[in-house]
Amino acid sequence: MNKAICISRILLTSLFSSGVSAKEWSFDVYLDKNKIGQHEFKLSDSNELTSTAKFNVKVLFINAYQYDHQAVEQWQGDCLSSLESHTVENKVETNIKAKLSGQDFTVDDGKVKQKLPACSMTFAYWNPKIIQQTKLLNPQNGEWLDTKFTHLGTETIEVKNKKVEANHYKLDGSLKGKSKLKIELWYSSNNEWLALKSITPEGYTINYKLR
């Protein structure tokens, strides 16, 4: 399998934090040591989260993998009230629409509709409550994943050319017993999301670095 295809397995393209003012997070994304694109997140004062990702992997100067993803999420407190996402991965399009209605959060991928709990979350890395979740929605493809967080301790990492003490977590995501995601996350002492890393099954490393 082309190593670039593995990128889509770790795209977690939605974030949320309750009770905060407008914020932005801009990441450079690396496959092994090669920069392949950016992923930007913007949270408005009305708790609307937009995320935009563009990746381009070249092999011998040929575009081997291209990825373009956009998502808009609306939140009420710690619960998602709506989601729309559009993804083009090597010319294959995926569209997800989801909305809270009564006691159900309905997710539609154009083929199948899922009814999730009224208070559902996507991979909201910068909301500390995400670490307590055992189920999370992947906004790229609509998968409702089983999730497990493990605290790996504290360590010093480099963020924007500065040394920072960070809490290190491992996140495992699975669907019907099949492993889907293996992520590592770092947070500051006041729960700010600092970095993300994933090792693909083929042994390649994907890093999100704040810029």
Steps between C-alpha positions, in 0.01 A plus 500: 500500500630847414614658825307818422168316511553445869455872563123473476494257790604762750316805375313631789366815362281651768574665836298660780540670835216641706503837666780659301530800270584479131821311436708366214739205471728468196704184448763402248461133415794267436522150359825364644728807460325644196251784531186406306254776587307688766197450722331807649222525757296809589252528786260795502343675798176317414676161536509428127810302409639494147791283393686502170768253393700476177765232444707416196751214498746481212709202394768575242331836433166328426190573708453160665234603751273802533260581781263792547269510801261762639265470797267729692378400845254678727518430871271553799703462816690173471253353250505516122181646349590483128778397264569533129819371341629463145808296416676429171762228529670415170185618315268290721240723670340441838229720651371476856199684639386468860245679716354481848128424499327427829689225681699388194803633318445372145802448275445461123779400259267490198457124526431417864350698787620442855322612815753588768444626857371857531828610660764373259852628442745491214876482568494819708864499601505838673199430722636321811180292516603311189731288715198366686322382183466136396329584168592770246376590150747523211371801299681394185313172445229486767646205689384475864814368663574332830777702665745445784735763645811407699715751689867428424644754744663841461794600282669798338421570134583783261213729395570804281873470578442495876530219754166426665399255773211293366264219597530213254199284405438204273167472317382171349195501274322190372183399315336164570823379656721605206773754570447825307715764668813512713575856607731670749404839644674762712337765723638783709441519875191716434357251247598678178548260209864517385579218258385179334687197367397173340704199394332329205485118470778526241724684747477854361463796735246777465550815710287810559722792610364837614633793301 
